[in-house]
Amino acid sequence: MKIVSRITIAFLLLMLMIGQAMAAGSKKKVVDRGITDQDKRKAEYIYMQAQVYKAQDSIASYYDLVKYAYELDSTNTAIAFYYGYLMVLKDNSTDLEKNRGLELMKRHVDAHPEDYYETSYFSDACMSLRHNDMGLQAIERLAEINPTKTEVQMRLAAAYVRNEKFAEALKVYEKIEDFEGKSVEITAYKAALCSQLGDTIGAITEMRNLYNTAPANVNFNLIMSELFKQYNMQDSAIYYLDQAQRLDPENGNVYFAKAQYYDEIGDSVNYDKQIYNALVSNDLPVETKLDVLTQYTQTQLIRNDSTDRVNNLFKVLIEQHPHEPKVHELYSMYYSTIKDYKHAIEEIGYEVDLDPTNAEAWQRLMVVNIMDDNYAGAIKAAEKALEYNPENLDLYRYIAPSYYQMKEYDKAIVTYDKALTLVDSTKNVELYSDLLCGKGDVYVELGDSARGFEYYERSLSIAPGNTGTMNNYAYFLSLCGKNLDKAESMAAKAVYSNPNNSTFIDTYAWVFFKKKNYDMALLYIKSAIDNADSPSADILEHYGDILYMTGDKENAVNQWEKALELNPTKEVLQRKVLDKTYYEE
């Protein structure tokens, strides 16, 4: 539990009243020989007030009042219990405090073993602090008091399982069956325990006994099939699947179960057939169909298989549910994964047409446009998105950087300023820091590096761990050739926090390059390339520059040529390739 400070006016007044009562009673305490009846009544009153704050989720206030109630009357085991429970739950409690809290909880449970909730909380707390035996004993006592209460017996069985006492847990489930009768849930637990105990026959017998109560039940047939699959008894598994299909030929769940079966035995033809049948079934809700299709597309992507079958299934689902935005959402995600951004943009377009208030969909539309280097498209989507979500801060994360990429710096600054007025810098520190960094980037590009660096400093002053700001600040310092030791320090922190980020590693390499430490620069630029899915023109150009300075001029030109293919309009890069020599930008 995270203790959050939310002190209300009412709480302050209550604490003031308590403080006055303490002051008034302080002289008496010198001669008092123990806890007075007045203290006990006051403790109960404060404890009741604490419950009000608990109901309002004012956890810090709740904790403070319970603590004070306990200090007034430590003999009240109910108050002591919840004070101890809060000590166990507090994130910043030491191990000593947590164990002290457990002792306070135990006092109440020992005095009132019949209290279901308190005993349950105590048992859970014991387990979390690795006092498993103590927690189990408390639940065993509670179960003895409530021999036919299913909820208690189920908790006892779970406690036995947690302590790996599988045979004891099995006996408890058998006891529950005696007064509750057979159920799918209990039978499944028993079968799983038999498996844990190595009793395959026992597990099958348990499931077969349940099955025999209703052999025409489709779900029972599916459960039997799943059990036999678990034991690699494929003939029996398919028998029950076929039986389920005979009982309900149009059941989408059966088609899906069969698809999983065929997938596991490597029969891709029948796998595709059953997936198709599941998706066209009228029984399966669209959410389940989306789960089916998600699993199917993931399988095909892992296998690097043809996209034709995936596209066909999406078309089938769209024909069935043309007005379901989530179908288009999944399809767009699939296209994005295979880097077909044009089709991904098209599908998200359908999605926002169906639900134009969906800010998250608009954000994805902007992001995919950016991934496609279509910054104009991203801005167009952003402008439309803001018509429906004018105060959505996350949209500004993409709008201003898009203006920046299009070199529309004035619009970028206006957008950053607007966003900064909407953000509460005390509550959304990370976003506020990111926006300040973005504004700094714009000023650096405008040639006003001093002002840009001021914004970087402001960004880091409120979020010292913002690695994005550290990276950008370090990179632009290196370009300016200023304060390279500071640049190296920031770049190092960014890389150590994000060791697989190729952009951050490239910055680190470039700082070493500017410091003429070419060996370290070469080490890190190679790491940047290794960590990049497809190295950018900037990284390849930097690699060429570093190779040139280490004397490997032939390979340097090769890297510049690769960079020029990605960025054919860059004049300095053109000169490097043409003259086969390094030019400082």
N, C-alpha and C positions, 0 to 999 in steps of 0.2 A: 504494500500500500504506500503510495506516495503521499506524504503529509504536506498539504497545501495550506499556506497561511491565508485565511479569509476571516479576519476579525471584524465583526459587524459592530455597529453602534450599540445594539442590544447587548452583545457580549461584553463590550467595554463597560457598560453600565452595571452588568451583573458582576464583573470582576471588581469594580469599584465598591459595590455593596459588600462583596466578600472581604475586600481589603479593610473596609471600615469595621466589619464584624471581627476581623482578626485583631485589628488595633484595639477595639473595645475589650476584647477577651484576652489580650496579651498579659495583662496584669494578673488575671485569674489563673492563667496557665502556670504561673510560677508556683502556685500552691495546689493546683489540681493534681490529683494522684492518678489520673488516667483519662480515658475518653468519656466525656460527659454525655448525658442524654441529649443535651442541646447540640453537641457535635454530631451525634448520630442523625438527629432530625435534619440538621443543616446538610450533612453529607447526602442524605436521601433526596433532599430538595435539589441540590446541585446536580446529582446524578440524573434526576428526571429532566432537568434543564438541558443536560448534555444530550439526552435523546432527541431533543428538538433540533439541535445543531446537526446531529447525525442524520436525521431525516432530511435536512436541508443540504446534505453533503458538505457541511462546513467541518471537515475532518480535524483540522488543527484546533478549532474551538472545542470540538467534541473531546479530543484527547486532553486538552488542558483542563477541562472541567472534570473529566473522569479522574485525572491525576489528583486534582485538588480534593475531590470527594474522598479518594482513598487516603490522602494525607490526614483528613479530618477523622475518618473512621476506617482504620485498617482491619477491623474485625468483621466488617461486612464482606462476606465471601463473594457475593455477586458483583459488588463494585471492584473488589480485588481481582476477580476473574477478568473483567473487561479491561481493567488497567493493564494487567499482565498480557492480555491478548493484543492490545495495541502496542505494547513493547516488543512483542514478537513480530508484529507486522511492519513496524516502522523500518524504512529503508536504512536509516542511519544508526540503528541500534547496534551496539557491540554484541559479540557472542555472549559476553557476561550478562548484559542486559536482557538478551533474548532468553537465556536460561533462567534468569531471575523471573522474567515474565511467565515462563512455563511453570515455575514453582507456585506463583500466585494463582494460576489457572487450576493447578492440581489441588490446591486447598479446597476450592469450591467443588470440584468434581468428586473428590474423596468424601466431602460432606453431603453432596447431593448427586449420587451416581445415577439417579433416575432422570436427571435433566437431559433431554435428548440433544438439543442444540448445543449446549455448553460442552457436553461430553464429545459430541462430534467435532466441534471446533478444537477442543483440546487434543483429540486424537490426530486430527490433521496437522496441528502445530507440532506435535511430537514427531510425526513422520517427516515433516519438513526440516526439523532439526536433528534428524537421524536417531531419535529415541524411539525406534520402532516398537520395541517390546513394551514400553510404557503406554504408547498409543494403542497397541493391540489389547492390552489388559483392560484399558478403560472401555473399549468397545465390547469386549467379552462380558464385562460386568453389566453393561447396558443391555446386551442381548439376553442375559440371564433374567433380567427384570422384565423384558419384553419378548418372550419366547415365540409369540405368534405375530409380531408386528413385522410385516414384510420389509418396510423401509430400514428398520434396524438390522434385520438379518442380512439384507443385501449389503449393507455397509460392513457388517462383520466379514462376509465372504470376500468383499473387496480388500479388506485389511489383511486377511489371510493371504490373498494373492500377492499383495504388495510385499508381504514378508516371505513369499515363495513357499508358503505352506499349502500346497495345492490339494493334498488329500483332505485337509481340514476344510478348505473352501468347498470342495466337492460335497462333503457331508452336509454343510450348511445349505447348499442349493437343493440337495435331496430333501432336507427338512422343510424348505420353503415349498417344494412341490407337494409335500404331504398335506399342507393346509391351503395351498393356492391352486393346486392342479397343474397340469403341464402347460407350458407356454413356449413360444418360439425363443424368447429371450433367455429363459432359464436353461432350456435345452442347449442352446448355442453356447452358453457359459460352461455347461457340464461337458459338452463335447470338446471344447477348447482345453479344459482342465485334463480331460482324459488324454488328449494329445500331449500336453505338457508332461504327463506322467508316463508317456510312452505306450499308452493303452489304445492302440488303433482300433481294435475290435470294440472296446468300450465306447469310443467316440462314435463309431458307425452304428452301434446298437442304440445309443441315445437318440441319434437322428432318425434311425429307422422306426423306433417306437413312436416318435412324434409324427413321422410321415404316415404311419399306419392308422393314425386317428382320422386322417382326411387325405387319402391318396389322390383324390381328384383336385386337391388344392394346388394351383399353379405355383404359388410361392414355395410350398413345401418341396415340390419337384426341383425348383431352382436351387433351394438350399441343399438338397441331396446332391445335385450335380456339383455344386461348389465344394462340398465336402470331399467328394471322390476326386475332384481335380487336385485338391490339396494333397491327397495321398497318391497322386499320379496314376490313378485308376481311370484312364481316359475312356475306356469302353463303357464303364458304368456312368461316367459323367455325361457322355453324349446320350446314353439311354434316357436319363431323366430329363435332359433338355428336349429330346424328341417327344417324350411323354407330355411335357409342359406345352409344347407347340401343338400337339394333337388336341389337348384340352382347350386351348385358346389360340387358334391359328393367327389371329391379328394382334396378338399381344406384343407391343413394342419392346417391353422389358425382356421378353424371351429372345427376340431377335438380337438385342444388344448382348445378352448373355452368350448366345451362340457365337456372335462375332468375336467376343473375348476368347471363347474356347478355340475357335479356328485360328485366331491370332497366335495363341500360345503354342499350338501344334505346327505353326508355320504354313497354314493353308491360306494363302493370300487371296485366292479366287473366291472361296467361300466366305472369307472375312469381309471382302468388299460387298458381296451379295447381301450378307446379313446386316451390314451397316446401312446399306441402301434401304433394305426392308424396314429397319428401325426408324429411319428418318421419314419414310412415307407413311408410317403407321399413324393412325389417328389416336392411338391410346397414349402415346408419349406426349407429355407437355413440352412446350417449346424450350423451356429451360433444360430439360433432360436431353432433348435433341441437340442443343448447343453443347452440352457436356460431351455427348457422343461425338459430335463433329470436332470438338476441340481435341479430344483424345486421338481421333483418327488423323487429323492434320499434323499433330505432333509426331505421331508414328511415321507418317509419310515424310515429314521433314528430316527426322532422324535417319531414315533410310535413304534420303536423297532421291526419293521416287518421283515419278512423273506427276506434274501438277494437274494433268487432265482429269483424273478421277476426283481430286479435291474440288476442282472448279465445278464439275458435274454435280457433286453432292450439294455444294452451296447453291447452285441454281435450283435444284430440287427444293431445298429448304426455303429459298426466297419465293418460289412459286406458291408454296404452301402458306407462308407467312410474310406477304409482301409489305405489311405495315408494322413489322416488328423491328425496331431500331437495333436491338442487340444482335440480330442476324448480320446486319450490315457492319456492325462494330467488329464482330469476330472476323468477318471476311476482310475488312480493312487491315486488321492486325495480321492476318495471314499474308496479305500482299506486302505489308511493311516488312515482315520477316524475310520474305524472299527478295526484298528490295525492288519490288515493282511499285514504286511510289505513285505513278500516274493512276493506276487502278485503285490503290489505297485511298487516294484523294477522292476519287469518284465515289467509292463506297461510303466514306465519311460524309460526303456531300448528301447522299441519300439519308444518312442517319440524322444529320442536323435539319434536313427538310422535314423529317417526321417529328423531330423534337427540337425546335430551335432554342429552347431554354436550357438545353444541356451544355453547360459551360465546359465540362470535361471533354465532350466531343469536339467542341470548337478548339480547345487547346490541342487536341490530337491533330486536328486538321491543320493548325498552324505549324505544329512540330513536323508533320510529314512534309508539308510544303518547304520548310527549312531544310529538311534532310534531302529534298529534291533540288536544293539551291534555288527554289522559287520564292524569293523573299517578297516579291510583289504579291504573290498569291497568299503568302502568310499574312501580310498586312491587310489585304482585302478581306480575308477570313476574320481577322481581328476586329476590323471596323464593324463587320456584321455582328460578330459575337457581342461587342459592347452595346449594340442596340438592345439586346436581350439581357445582358448581364453587365450593366454600366459600372457596378462597383466591384466586379470580380478582380481581385488583385493579381491572381495567377496569370491572367491574360497579359498583364503588363510585362511579365517575365519574357514574353516572346515578341511583343510589339516593338518595344524600344530596341532590342538587339537586331531586329529585322531592319529597322530604319538605319541602324549603324552599319549593317552589312551592305545596304544599298547606298551608303555614303550620304544619306540624308540626315546629316548630323544635327541640324537645327530641330528637325522633327523629333529626333531621338532625345534631345535634351528636354524638349517640351513634354514628351511622354514620360521621361524619368521624373521630372518635376511633379507632374500630375500624380504619378504613382506614389511618390514620397509623401505627398500630402494625405494620401489615403491610408498609409501604413502607420500603425502605432509602434514606434521604435522601441517601446518598453515591453511590448507583448510579442511582436513578430520581429525579433532581432535579426534573425538570419536573412529574411527577405529584405529588410531595410538595409542591411550591410551589402547584400548583393546589388541592390539598386544603386547605392553609392558607388560601388565598384564599377558598375556599368557606365555611370555618368563620368567617372574618371577616365574610362577607356575612350569615351567620345572626345573629351578635352585633349587627351594625348594625341589622338588622330588629327585634331584641329591644330596641332602644333603648340598648344598651351600645356606643356608637360608639367610645369610648376603647379598649375591649378589641378591638373589630373592627379598628380601625386598627393595633393591635399585631400582629394576625395578618397584616395586609397587609404590614407592615414585615418580619415574619419571612419571608413569602413572597418578597418582593423581595430580601431579604438572601441567600437561597440561589439565587435565579434572577433576577438584576437585569433580564433582558430579557423577563420574563413580561408581555406586553402585556395579557392578560386581567386580571391583578391591577392593573396601572397604570390601566386603564379603570375598574374598579369603585372603586378607591381614589379616583380623581379625581372620579367621579360623586358618591360619598357625601360627600366633602369639600365639593363644591359645594352639596349639599343642606343641609349643616350651616353653610355660609357660612364655613368655616374654611380658612385657608392656601390661598387661591385661586391664588396664584402657583405653589405646588407642584402644585396640581391641574391648572393649565394646562400646566405642563411635562410631567407624566405623560401627560395626554390627548394632547398633541402627539406624544410619542414613540409612543404606541399607534397614532395615525392614520398617522404617517409609515411605520410598519412594516406597516400594514394599510390602505392608502389607499382600498380599496373596501368596508371594513367599516362598514355603515350605523350599527350600534350605537355603535362607537367615534367615528364622526363626530358622532353626536348628542350624545355626552358632551362632546366638544370644543365644540360649539355651546352647550351648556348652561352650561359653565364661563364662556364669554364673556358669556352672558346674565347670570349671577350677578355678573360684574364690570362689568355695565352697558355693555359694548361691543357694542351691539346690531347695528351694521353687520357685524361679524365673525360674530356669532351667526347673523344672517340668511344670510350667505354659506354657512356650514357646515351649517345645518339644511336648506337647499335641496339641498346635496350629499348629505346623509344620505338624503333622500327619493329623489333620483335613483339612489342606489346600493341602495335597498331594493326587493326584488321586490314586496312589498306592505307599505307603511309601517305600523308598529305604532301602537296607540293613544297610547303615550307620545311617539313621535316627532311625531305629528300634533298632540298637545296642546302640545308644546314649540313647534312651528311657530306655532300660534295665539298662544301667550304672547309669542313674539318679535315676531310681526306687530303685536300689540296695543301693545307698547312702542315700535314704530317709527311708530305712528300709524295703521296700516291696520286699524282696528277691525272693519270689515265682513268682510274676508277672515279675520281672526282668529276671528270667530264661526263662519265656515264650516268652518275647520279643527277647532275644538272640537266642532262637530256631527258631523263625520266620526269624530273620536276617540270620541265618546260612542256612536256606533253600534257600535264595536268593544268598548267597555268601558262598558256602560250602567249599571253599579252604582256607578261612582265618584262620590262625593258632590261633591267639589270641582269636577269636570268638569260635573256637572249644574248647579251654581250658576253656573259661567262661562257656560254656554249660556243659562240662564234670565235672568240679570241682565245678560248681554252686557258683562261686565267681568272683569278679571283678579283672581284671588285667589291669594295665595301659599300653597303647601301647607305 
